Amino acid sequence: MGELQPSSLLGIDGTRKKLTGIDPQRILRVLDEHISELEILSCLPPALEHIDRLAIDLGAELRSHLIVYRGLIQRAGIDRLSDRTESQATDIMQAIIRAFHINPSAMSTLKSKFYKDQSPSFNEYIKKLREFRLELFDRLVTSRQEEVTRDQSLKVLEERRESLNSDLVTLTKQVQQVVYKRDSELGKKNGHLKYLKAEKDTLEKIHQEELQQCTHETKKQKEQTEGNHMQRKQKLTEQESTMTKKLKNNLVTNRQSEAVLRERKDRIEQEVENWIQRYDSDLGEKQDRIDDLTEQLGQRTTDLEELDEKLFLLEKEYIVVVEERQKEREKKEEKDRVLKLQTVAVIKLQYHWRRYRKLHPKRPKSKKGKGKGKKSTKK
């Protein structure tokens, strides 16, 4: 699988560029003007309601235009506006827009003071237009070659993600096998250590019981000998000599037995120490192997998360582009349908008008009427 080059990632990152064509610049300029006019329209209701309170912020020119426009609106609430009045309202509205452009601080003041009074749906519509403007700009600065490069990069990223998923599954199985093997070896070594410790405790207990038994017998025999010391002094002296010899023999025997037991104890302790060192060495090697595999797993997981995030952003951009194209196609179909309906309506209107003229011909007029008709014809 090929590595991603920086040039191929350019289409994915969406690097901002400047518009070089005149037509794209005109499109964005028209859209910006439309957004600005909508913002001005959203500020008109609070401005018309509080003209006197905002006299300083609005300025004399803008205030005068708003007063005239408010008068036209109030007149429209009573009677229907004539064509001339509608033309005046249009001119005044254009003058208001120019005045807001000249005095941007008035727009900022109205937004800060009356933001809550503005229509949420209107603000949402302006927000959507701004988002559409950004998407349109991205679309205009993206060439056909960049789209092809982006599609190729997406394909490479998808292949790399599948490969990383496969490697992740393999590494996970390896880690599970190593951990299971390590736990089995640890269980066996722990069982052997417990057996050696139990044997050591048993030998120490036997040695302690023999020492206690010998001491107890010697003490008992000495007490019996001292009890009849006055009456059986000579006999006890001989017995004492005999017992002393016996005691010496027992001490020699016990010392030999103690030496044998001590040697066995040292040998067992040395064997236990060797097992512990071997266990520590094996455990260190297994732990190093587990650390290496864990580090590789973390790196692969990080790469997979980055690729998933980039793929999610690209899918989101693709969905937005498809939706915009669908909206444009629907608008074009709607426009064609309206044009068709208008054409049919004009044809029907012409047909009925001709039929009406045919059924109701003009009556002959008087000489005076004819003269006026000729005069109007010359005009």
Legacy VTK file of the C-alpha trace (Angstrom):
# vtk DataFile Version 3.0
C-alpha trace
ASCII
DATASET POLYDATA
POINTS 379 float
0.000 0.000 0.000
1.454 3.371 -1.086
2.309 6.101 1.382
0.326 9.345 1.334
2.304 12.208 -0.191
1.935 15.836 1.015
0.594 16.831 -2.418
-2.177 14.261 -2.166
-3.135 15.452 1.293
-3.634 19.001 -0.031
-7.090 18.162 -1.381
-8.135 16.645 1.924
-6.899 19.456 4.164
-8.786 22.015 2.050
-6.015 24.641 1.831
-7.483 28.110 1.348
-6.612 29.889 -1.902
-7.635 33.154 -3.527
-10.179 33.376 -6.303
-8.521 34.322 -9.580
-11.530 34.304 -11.927
-13.786 37.315 -12.367
-17.028 35.311 -12.407
-16.390 33.547 -9.052
-15.472 36.898 -7.501
-18.692 38.421 -8.796
-20.720 35.499 -7.413
-19.220 35.882 -3.957
-19.598 39.664 -4.087
-23.322 39.330 -4.913
-23.775 36.799 -2.101
-21.954 39.056 0.390
-24.126 42.022 -0.592
-27.259 39.893 -0.175
-26.156 38.789 3.329
-25.384 42.384 4.278
-28.806 43.540 3.079
-30.498 40.767 5.070
-28.647 41.857 8.211
-29.830 45.412 7.612
-33.422 44.175 7.173
-33.177 42.247 10.463
-32.214 45.497 12.227
-35.027 47.626 10.685
-37.900 46.702 13.108
-36.056 47.777 16.308
-34.604 50.802 14.505
-38.066 51.968 13.354
-39.494 51.403 16.829
-36.752 53.335 18.665
-35.801 56.061 16.168
-35.854 58.875 18.735
-33.855 56.943 21.332
-31.201 55.986 18.762
-30.958 59.412 17.112
-27.281 59.925 18.059
-26.183 56.416 17.072
-28.087 56.428 13.756
-27.043 59.852 12.512
-29.129 62.542 10.861
-29.244 61.078 7.342
-30.137 57.536 8.383
-32.684 58.833 10.917
-34.451 60.931 8.269
-34.654 57.984 5.846
-36.070 55.745 8.585
-38.721 58.329 9.503
-39.861 58.568 5.863
-39.905 54.771 5.548
-41.923 54.427 8.756
-44.460 56.887 7.397
-44.830 54.848 4.222
-45.323 51.668 6.236
-47.966 53.290 8.433
-49.753 54.559 5.296
-49.604 51.063 3.809
-51.435 49.730 6.880
-54.440 51.900 5.999
-54.536 51.969 2.199
-52.865 49.954 -0.477
-49.742 51.655 -1.807
-49.797 52.987 -5.327
-47.108 52.266 -7.861
-45.526 55.617 -7.225
-45.489 55.055 -3.450
-43.999 51.603 -3.899
-41.274 53.135 -6.055
-40.608 55.706 -3.333
-40.417 52.938 -0.726
-37.915 51.051 -2.884
-35.769 54.172 -3.327
-35.864 54.923 0.396
-34.943 51.326 1.215
-31.921 51.568 -1.081
-30.977 54.849 0.566
-31.267 53.198 4.016
-28.995 50.352 2.910
-26.413 52.836 1.600
-26.620 54.817 4.844
-26.041 51.656 6.921
-23.012 50.830 4.767
-21.663 54.344 5.330
-22.319 54.128 9.094
-21.408 50.539 10.188
-21.330 51.582 13.844
-25.135 52.009 13.712
-25.470 48.393 12.606
-23.224 47.228 15.481
-25.245 49.268 17.989
-28.556 47.796 16.830
-27.174 44.250 16.959
-25.794 44.692 20.486
-28.912 46.345 21.924
-31.715 44.493 20.135
-30.218 41.069 19.407
-32.883 39.305 21.483
-35.694 41.141 19.658
-34.593 39.863 16.242
-36.357 36.891 14.671
-34.575 33.600 15.485
-35.629 32.105 12.150
-34.262 35.166 10.301
-30.947 34.930 12.177
-30.807 31.214 11.427
-31.377 31.946 7.735
-28.489 34.465 7.743
-26.300 31.896 9.507
-27.146 29.299 6.852
-26.270 31.809 4.124
-22.882 32.440 5.755
-22.233 28.694 5.889
-23.327 28.423 2.255
-20.914 31.230 1.393
-18.001 29.326 2.978
-18.987 26.108 1.206
-19.380 27.962 -2.095
-15.955 29.536 -1.660
-14.406 26.110 -0.991
-16.179 24.777 -4.070
-14.988 27.641 -6.296
-11.333 27.405 -5.204
-11.262 23.605 -5.712
-10.212 22.599 -9.215
-11.035 19.373 -11.030
-7.493 18.064 -10.529
-7.765 18.679 -6.774
-11.053 16.741 -6.659
-9.430 13.793 -8.426
-6.461 13.973 -6.021
-8.821 14.065 -3.040
-10.722 10.990 -4.254
-7.450 9.103 -4.727
-6.339 10.124 -1.232
-9.625 8.894 0.219
-9.139 5.545 -1.463
-5.585 5.228 -0.103
-6.772 6.186 3.397
-9.506 3.550 3.267
-7.024 0.851 2.235
-4.634 1.911 4.964
-7.420 1.843 7.563
-8.362 -1.722 6.587
-4.704 -2.791 6.807
-4.343 -1.190 10.247
-7.506 -2.960 11.445
-6.064 -6.311 10.319
-2.718 -5.591 12.053
-4.582 -4.543 15.201
-6.503 -7.839 15.345
-3.285 -9.833 14.838
-1.394 -7.916 17.542
-4.302 -8.316 19.961
-4.280 -12.113 19.499
-0.498 -12.207 20.010
-0.757 -10.185 23.223
-3.495 -12.514 24.532
-1.345 -15.584 23.778
1.728 -14.094 25.500
-0.291 -13.078 28.568
-1.884 -16.550 28.815
1.514 -18.264 28.535
3.021 -15.941 31.139
0.151 -16.580 33.587
0.543 -20.370 33.139
4.298 -20.231 33.877
3.733 -17.972 36.867
1.148 -20.401 38.257
3.547 -23.342 37.963
6.440 -21.449 39.614
4.229 -20.177 42.428
3.065 -23.738 43.160
6.658 -25.008 43.322
7.672 -22.139 45.616
4.787 -22.927 47.969
5.855 -26.582 48.086
9.485 -25.650 48.956
8.386 -23.221 51.665
6.078 -25.863 53.219
8.924 -28.420 53.283
11.253 -25.866 54.869
8.697 -25.086 57.606
8.216 -28.821 58.287
11.999 -29.408 58.761
12.314 -26.437 61.102
9.379 -27.698 63.163
10.877 -31.220 63.468
14.254 -29.788 64.533
12.645 -27.575 67.175
10.618 -30.483 68.614
13.752 -32.692 68.926
15.646 -29.933 70.728
12.764 -29.331 73.103
12.426 -33.068 73.797
16.132 -33.502 74.584
16.162 -30.465 76.869
13.066 -31.679 78.676
14.473 -35.181 79.246
17.773 -33.803 80.527
16.042 -31.446 82.933
13.748 -34.193 84.207
16.611 -36.575 84.817
18.583 -33.877 86.632
15.652 -33.102 88.932
15.221 -36.779 89.780
18.939 -37.048 90.624
18.940 -33.959 92.867
15.817 -35.195 94.795
17.735 -38.078 96.446
21.089 -36.284 96.633
21.630 -36.675 100.422
20.676 -40.351 100.659
22.054 -41.581 97.383
25.010 -39.256 96.899
27.459 -41.873 95.802
24.952 -43.661 93.671
23.872 -40.417 92.146
27.494 -39.481 91.580
27.954 -42.612 89.548
24.650 -42.008 87.810
25.688 -38.413 87.278
28.861 -39.549 85.585
26.851 -41.980 83.508
24.258 -39.374 82.634
26.986 -36.844 81.836
28.505 -39.250 79.382
25.084 -39.992 77.965
24.388 -36.281 77.708
27.644 -35.722 75.861
26.828 -38.539 73.508
23.330 -37.113 72.938
24.795 -33.650 72.342
27.237 -35.045 69.800
24.409 -36.941 68.118
22.129 -33.900 68.149
24.883 -31.649 66.800
25.510 -34.039 63.953
21.768 -34.211 63.238
21.593 -30.408 63.469
24.509 -30.043 61.023
22.802 -32.392 58.567
19.517 -30.499 58.894
21.299 -27.130 58.590
23.091 -28.276 55.441
19.793 -29.474 53.998
18.172 -26.177 54.949
20.985 -24.193 53.240
20.681 -26.340 50.131
16.905 -25.768 49.998
17.373 -22.001 50.521
19.958 -21.894 47.728
17.588 -23.777 45.432
14.772 -21.373 46.306
17.044 -18.390 45.585
17.998 -19.870 42.197
14.316 -20.369 41.294
13.526 -16.796 42.335
16.364 -15.377 40.191
15.283 -17.481 37.205
11.666 -16.363 37.735
12.714 -12.674 37.873
14.796 -13.038 34.691
11.980 -14.733 32.745
9.426 -12.258 34.062
11.608 -9.292 32.957
11.934 -10.679 29.422
8.187 -11.327 29.176
7.414 -7.838 30.537
9.752 -6.190 27.978
8.031 -8.132 25.190
4.597 -7.058 26.467
5.730 -3.401 26.707
6.971 -3.462 23.086
3.717 -4.998 21.845
1.663 -2.517 23.908
3.619 0.419 22.460
3.097 -0.872 18.897
-0.607 -1.355 19.618
-0.936 2.212 20.952
0.840 3.660 17.891
-1.366 1.699 15.490
-4.471 2.739 17.450
-3.435 6.433 17.276
-2.874 6.196 13.505
-6.264 4.514 13.101
-8.029 7.258 15.093
-6.390 10.002 12.983
-7.422 8.287 9.765
-10.988 7.774 11.037
-11.224 11.484 11.940
-9.984 12.593 8.492
-12.363 10.141 6.794
-15.280 11.486 8.845
-14.480 15.083 7.815
-14.225 14.110 4.156
-17.513 12.211 4.273
-19.165 15.244 5.888
-17.819 17.552 3.130
-18.952 15.107 0.438
-22.479 14.935 1.882
-22.672 18.760 1.970
-21.552 19.019 -1.690
-24.123 16.393 -2.782
-26.885 18.204 -0.895
-25.966 21.543 -2.512
-26.018 20.002 -5.977
-29.401 18.436 -5.226
-30.750 21.821 -4.100
-29.443 23.530 -7.238
-31.024 20.864 -9.451
-34.344 21.230 -7.625
-34.205 25.033 -8.012
-33.554 24.689 -11.747
-36.437 22.235 -12.148
-38.727 24.566 -10.196
-37.652 27.512 -12.360
-38.337 25.506 -15.556
-41.738 24.465 -14.225
-42.681 28.079 -13.387
-41.505 29.263 -16.821
-43.582 26.579 -18.476
-46.651 27.556 -16.453
-46.112 31.228 -17.314
-45.805 30.387 -21.032
-49.036 28.397 -20.960
-50.770 31.242 -19.076
-49.617 33.838 -21.655
-50.857 31.654 -24.542
-54.249 31.199 -22.877
-54.459 34.916 -22.110
-53.729 35.822 -25.742
-56.298 33.304 -26.955
-59.038 34.660 -24.670
-58.150 38.267 -25.581
-58.393 37.548 -29.292
-61.649 35.738 -28.750
-62.987 38.671 -26.749
-61.988 41.144 -29.500
-63.650 38.953 -32.038
-66.896 38.679 -30.084
-66.894 42.363 -29.019
-65.681 44.494 -31.937
-65.184 48.230 -31.451
-68.179 50.446 -32.069
-67.837 53.400 -34.502
-67.152 56.637 -32.733
-68.274 60.232 -33.425
-66.145 62.693 -35.351
-64.955 64.268 -32.137
-64.013 60.939 -30.803
-62.240 60.076 -34.029
-60.268 63.275 -33.884
-59.161 62.543 -30.364
-58.273 59.054 -31.378
-56.087 60.289 -34.232
-54.395 62.752 -31.915
-53.642 60.047 -29.384
-52.364 57.863 -32.216
-49.921 60.566 -33.306
-48.670 60.796 -29.753
LINES 1 380
379 0 1 2 3 4 5 6 7 8 9 10 11 12 13 14 15 16 17 18 19 20 21 22 23 24 25 26 27 28 29 30 31 32 33 34 35 36 37 38 39 40 41 42 43 44 45 46 47 48 49 50 51 52 53 54 55 56 57 58 59 60 61 62 63 64 65 66 67 68 69 70 71 72 73 74 75 76 77 78 79 80 81 82 83 84 85 86 87 88 89 90 91 92 93 94 95 96 97 98 99 100 101 102 103 104 105 106 107 108 109 110 111 112 113 114 115 116 117 118 119 120 121 122 123 124 125 126 127 128 129 130 131 132 133 134 135 136 137 138 139 140 141 142 143 144 145 146 147 148 149 150 151 152 153 154 155 156 157 158 159 160 161 162 163 164 165 166 167 168 169 170 171 172 173 174 175 176 177 178 179 180 181 182 183 184 185 186 187 188 189 190 191 192 193 194 195 196 197 198 199 200 201 202 203 204 205 206 207 208 209 210 211 212 213 214 215 216 217 218 219 220 221 222 223 224 225 226 227 228 229 230 231 232 233 234 235 236 237 238 239 240 241 242 243 244 245 246 247 248 249 250 251 252 253 254 255 256 257 258 259 260 261 262 263 264 265 266 267 268 269 270 271 272 273 274 275 276 277 278 279 280 281 282 283 284 285 286 287 288 289 290 291 292 293 294 295 296 297 298 299 300 301 302 303 304 305 306 307 308 309 310 311 312 313 314 315 316 317 318 319 320 321 322 323 324 325 326 327 328 329 330 331 332 333 334 335 336 337 338 339 340 341 342 343 344 345 346 347 348 349 350 351 352 353 354 355 356 357 358 359 360 361 362 363 364 365 366 367 368 369 370 371 372 373 374 375 376 377 378
